[in-house]
């Protein structure tokens, strides 16, 4: 085909009549008939629905004016775009335009027929306008109605083959979620019934879906309606109420999803896609821990702050919360570049005005850490860099000492030299009566901090050991520095969802079909969420005066076996039926029960009832510093006797799995008895039931 042939084909394509133009032509023909028929019917109604009673003069006037009125109507309808609208999407705008067209053409009909032919009865004009409006709007909106009904039936057929859904919550959030489920284009399932604790709503309907009862009817409704998924839309409910409802729901074996918080309802962000899977944290059944944000804000605002280990679970959350309190500069120090990159990109997106510095390096590298302090002069340091995996450190005890103890010493030393105002060590409950090298190393870190604080306050710089060589004398710099650094430690237990914690491991094992491995059926731990732990760390920093060990109240301990079983249930399986639980035995250095305080330590209160101060255990700082120097040399030469050396420095360290004393047995028995009395385990953390 030549070029001329191609041009002719293109011209033919341009001249081809589109589908909408055909529809418009049909509408035009229909309108010509409808507008004239309307006023003929008006005459018929006016004279008792009998054509024989219509005076000939009126009928003649209608016939003579019909051509004129036809032209007027087509012109008005064209101007108001009644032939170019997408009637499958007809809405309020189209309704207004049809109404306007009816009023305008009715007025023109009245004026035209009266002026040119015959004055007609007023009822003729009114009935004509009403009938015309019904005929014009009816044909157009019936097209939309037919399409909607066809689409609704198709969706209903798809949903009937999908999941049966039970919706909990008949309030504003529940209504919005229900509407989103019903109108979504995706095959998400069909809501069969609604649960709400308000008896006034029982037996009534929302969007034609019955409200069948309260929380006591959840189990029977799941069975009656063959429910596979439960959507929980009660964002304004108290935490205890959510916990009770979730404890019932997890026994159903259904897939659970929950609307996270009331803020979504306030922001108008309530939709199915915003619902998340129910997590173990949702079963804790307590209100979020409150901190004094004003104190933290005043403490951090305008300060240069360094976070070591800033890419880890605790370190990254510290950076997030610090960034929101307007520091002068935030320095993120991390050895693992991937973690550092991730948190850097997140902070840049959320806080574009933040003065953020991200540095790669190790706290074991004295020259690198010295350079950081000399260059940026941080006012506050949060030291979160540490090795924390108990079994791994048991196999590499020298690395635990190098990174945790010597790394803490070098960082604290650099802070002391540079005149840093405050140094906060992130410690752990595993430092109390440790049975593993990781816990013992963290106890040594606490002792380093207490020693550094005493040296800072007394000026006894001659006690500082020389763990590395310098081209200048660091002790002279410390001696001449007028700023006394306040060194403190904050001790807390496990955090839910942190890197290396049991929950991510359990989730992975469940996803793989099991088994879920628990080391011992009676093993117990304290838990807190990462944001809560970090907010308490920040507030504890505001109370620091130097030398304290702050202890965060983690509330009642939680059985790991209970955590595993709850996660299996929340995943829609039955423990020991669908997913097996295997007990593998305590790992090296692991103990059944973690403590927060040593027997010798007492507690002092602070303005926040969840933060306590442990009374420091006295020890010989001079002798301890000499031991640290020996310990450093042994660790860097990879001594095989490192655990023995540590046990000589930390008298409470007893390598191996610790046997429970009578007090610990009583605590475990008390917790087991509590679970037997309450079949639905109540997981409490942070000191609130």
Secondary structure, DSSP 8 states (H G I E B T S, - for coil): --HHHHHHHHHHHHHS--HHHHHHHHHHHHHHHHHHHHHHHHHHHHTTT-GGGS-HHHHHHHHHHHHHHHHHHHHHHHHTTTTSS-GGG--HHHHHHHHHHHHHHHHHHHHHHHHHT----HHHHHHHHHHHHHHHHHHHHHHHHHHHHHHHHHHHHHHHTS-EEEEE--SHHHHHHHHHHHH-SS---EEEEEE-S-GGGTT-EETTEEEEE-GGGHHHHHHHTT--EEEE--TTS-HHHHHHHHHHHTTTT-EEEE---HHHHHTT---GGG-EE--GGGGS-S------HHHHHHHHTT-EEEEETTTSHHHHHHHHHHHTT--SEEEEEES-HHHHHHHHHHHHHH-TT--EEEEE--TT-HHHHHHHHHHH--SEEEE------HHHHHH-HHHHIIIIIIHHHHHHHHHHHHT-SEEEEEEEGGGTT-SSHHHHHHHHHHHHHHHHHHHHHH--GGG----S--SS-HHHHHHH-----EEEEEEE-EEET-TT-HHHHHHHHHHTT--EEES-TT-EE-EEEHHHHHHHHHHHHHH--SS-EEEE---S-EEHHHHHHHHHHHTT--BTTTB-EEE----TT--SB--SS-TT--EEE-SSTTEEEE------HHHHHHHHHHHHHHHHTT-TTHHHHHHHH-TT---S-----HHHHHHHHHHHHHHHHSSS-----TT--
